Amino acid sequence: KAALQFLVDNAIRTPEWLAPEDILSRIGPQAGNTSLTARQANVVTQLLDPRRLMRLVESESLDEASAYPLTEYLGDLRRAVWGTPGSGPAPDATRRTLQRVYLERLDAMISPPPPPPAGAAQGQGGPAGPPTPPPPLLGAPNVPRTDLPALARSQVRAIRDDARRAAAAAPAGIVKAHWQDIADRADDVLEPRRGR
């Protein structure tokens, strides 16, 4: 919990000191701001990695009294990235990007991509030898057989409902369009269209 709070304070909340205006005005925002946003997006992606989430589940099953429950972790992370949509300051461009990345990661848990064909995955031994099994501690969990899709759907529903309320209250402009887009994306995640 303390580690997550550290990442929230130092990576998810944009560390302005890493992109000072007087420097960016000389080198241009593309070199500084975009790079920083990509790094923040990578942090969000790692925090929602199924292997990390399953380690939380396992630690809870081994020592429930001192574990960080997965549901609490996901709630804390959602609040860090989304805040309370419609209240407080409007999300800036960086925050809007992080919110889209967050939704993409939830979508990947609900509808994981198909596994690569046999022998195509890295470390499969190639044509000269038999497939090499992944290390047991690093192997990805079989996400559809876990509780992760159910928890991800629950989060997507809450995000969709918050986004709809925020869109209704927001004045016309980019922030209103963002909340409408988030609500539409959430609908697509929950009920994928054909050919998606």
C-alpha positions in Angstrom: 0.0 0.0 0.0 2.9 2.4 0.8 4.6 1.4 -2.4 1.5 2.2 -4.4 1.2 5.5 -2.7 4.8 6.3 -3.5 4.2 5.6 -7.2 1.0 7.6 -7.1 2.8 10.6 -5.6 5.9 10.3 -7.8 4.8 8.8 -11.1 1.1 8.9 -11.7 0.7 12.5 -10.5 2.8 14.3 -13.1 6.1 15.2 -11.5 6.3 18.8 -12.8 9.9 19.1 -11.8 10.8 16.6 -14.5 9.3 18.9 -17.2 9.9 22.5 -16.1 8.3 25.1 -18.4 11.5 27.1 -18.9 13.3 24.0 -20.3 10.3 22.7 -22.3 9.9 26.2 -23.9 13.5 25.8 -25.3 13.4 22.2 -26.4 9.7 21.8 -27.2 7.1 19.8 -25.5 7.4 16.8 -27.9 10.8 15.9 -26.4 9.9 16.3 -22.8 6.1 16.0 -22.2 5.3 13.1 -24.5 8.2 11.1 -23.2 7.1 11.7 -19.6 3.5 10.7 -20.4 4.7 7.5 -22.1 6.7 6.6 -18.9 3.7 7.3 -16.7 1.6 5.1 -19.0 4.1 2.3 -18.5 3.8 2.6 -14.8 0.0 2.2 -15.0 0.4 -0.7 -17.4 2.8 -2.4 -14.9 0.5 -1.8 -12.0 -2.3 -3.6 -13.8 -0.2 -6.5 -15.0 -2.1 -9.8 -14.4 1.1 -11.4 -12.9 1.3 -8.6 -10.3 -2.4 -8.8 -9.5 -2.2 -12.5 -9.1 0.7 -12.1 -6.6 -1.6 -10.0 -4.5 -4.2 -12.7 -4.6 -1.7 -15.3 -3.6 -0.3 -13.2 -0.8 -3.9 -12.7 0.5 -4.5 -16.4 0.5 -1.3 -17.1 2.4 -1.5 -14.3 5.0 -4.9 -12.6 4.9 -4.3 -10.5 8.0 -1.3 -8.6 6.6 -2.0 -8.8 2.9 -3.1 -5.9 0.6 -6.4 -7.2 -0.7 -6.7 -7.1 -4.5 -10.0 -5.3 -4.3 -8.6 -2.6 -2.1 -5.5 -2.3 -4.3 -7.7 -1.8 -7.4 -9.9 0.7 -5.7 -6.8 2.7 -4.5 -5.3 2.6 -8.0 -8.6 3.6 -9.7 -8.9 6.6 -7.4 -5.3 7.6 -8.1 -5.8 7.6 -11.9 -9.5 8.7 -12.1 -10.1 10.8 -9.0 -13.8 11.6 -8.8 -14.8 12.4 -12.4 -16.8 15.6 -12.7 -15.5 17.0 -9.4 -12.2 18.8 -8.8 -10.0 20.0 -11.6 -10.6 18.7 -15.1 -8.1 16.1 -16.3 -5.3 17.5 -18.3 -3.9 15.8 -21.5 -1.6 13.6 -19.5 -4.3 12.4 -17.1 -6.6 11.7 -20.0 -3.9 9.5 -21.6 -3.4 7.6 -18.4 -7.2 7.1 -18.1 -7.3 5.6 -21.6 -4.4 3.3 -20.8 -6.1 2.2 -17.6 -9.2 1.3 -19.6 -7.1 -0.5 -22.2 -5.5 -2.6 -19.5 -8.9 -3.6 -18.0 -10.1 -4.5 -21.5 -7.0 -6.8 -21.9 -8.1 -8.6 -18.7 -11.7 -9.0 -19.9 -10.9 -10.0 -23.4 -7.2 -11.2 -23.4 -5.6 -11.6 -26.8 -5.3 -15.1 -28.1 -2.1 -16.9 -27.2 0.6 -17.0 -29.9 0.8 -20.1 -32.1 2.9 -22.9 -30.7 6.6 -22.3 -31.3 6.0 -18.6 -32.1 6.6 -17.3 -28.6 10.0 -16.2 -27.6 12.0 -18.8 -25.8 10.2 -21.7 -27.4 13.4 -23.5 -28.5 12.8 -22.9 -32.3 13.0 -25.6 -34.9 16.2 -27.1 -33.5 14.8 -28.1 -30.1 11.7 -28.8 -28.0 9.7 -25.9 -26.5 11.1 -24.4 -23.3 8.5 -24.0 -20.6 8.3 -20.6 -19.0 9.8 -20.2 -15.6 7.1 -21.1 -12.9 7.3 -17.7 -11.1 7.2 -15.6 -14.2 4.6 -17.4 -16.2 1.5 -15.4 -17.0 -1.7 -16.6 -15.3 -4.6 -18.0 -17.3 -6.5 -14.8 -16.9 -10.0 -16.1 -18.0 -9.9 -18.7 -15.2 -9.2 -16.1 -12.5 -11.3 -13.5 -10.8 -9.5 -10.7 -12.8 -12.1 -10.4 -15.6 -14.9 -10.1 -13.0 -13.0 -7.4 -11.1 -12.1 -5.6 -14.3 -15.7 -5.6 -15.5 -16.8 -4.1 -12.1 -14.2 -1.4 -12.5 -15.2 -0.7 -16.1 -18.9 -0.4 -15.1 -18.0 2.1 -12.3 -15.8 4.1 -14.7 -18.5 4.2 -17.3 -21.1 5.4 -14.9 -18.8 8.1 -13.5 -17.9 9.2 -17.1 -21.5 9.5 -18.1 -22.2 11.8 -15.0 -19.1 13.8 -15.7 -19.9 14.2 -19.4 -23.4 15.5 -18.5 -22.0 18.1 -16.2 -19.0 19.2 -18.2 -19.2 22.2 -20.5 -18.6 21.7 -24.2 -15.0 21.1 -25.1 -12.3 18.5 -24.9 -13.1 17.4 -21.3 -16.7 16.7 -22.2 -15.6 14.9 -25.3 -13.1 12.9 -23.2 -15.8 11.7 -20.8 -18.2 10.8 -23.6 -15.3 8.9 -25.3 -14.5 7.0 -22.0 -18.2 6.1 -21.6 -18.3 4.8 -25.2 -15.1 2.9 -24.8 -16.4 1.3 -21.6 -19.5 0.2 -23.4 -17.3 -1.4 -26.1 -15.3 -3.2 -23.5 -18.3 -4.6 -21.7 -20.2 -5.5 -25.0 -17.6 -5.9 -27.8 -18.9 -5.2 -31.3 -18.4 -7.8 -34.0 -15.2 -7.5 -35.9 -13.5 -5.7 -33.0 
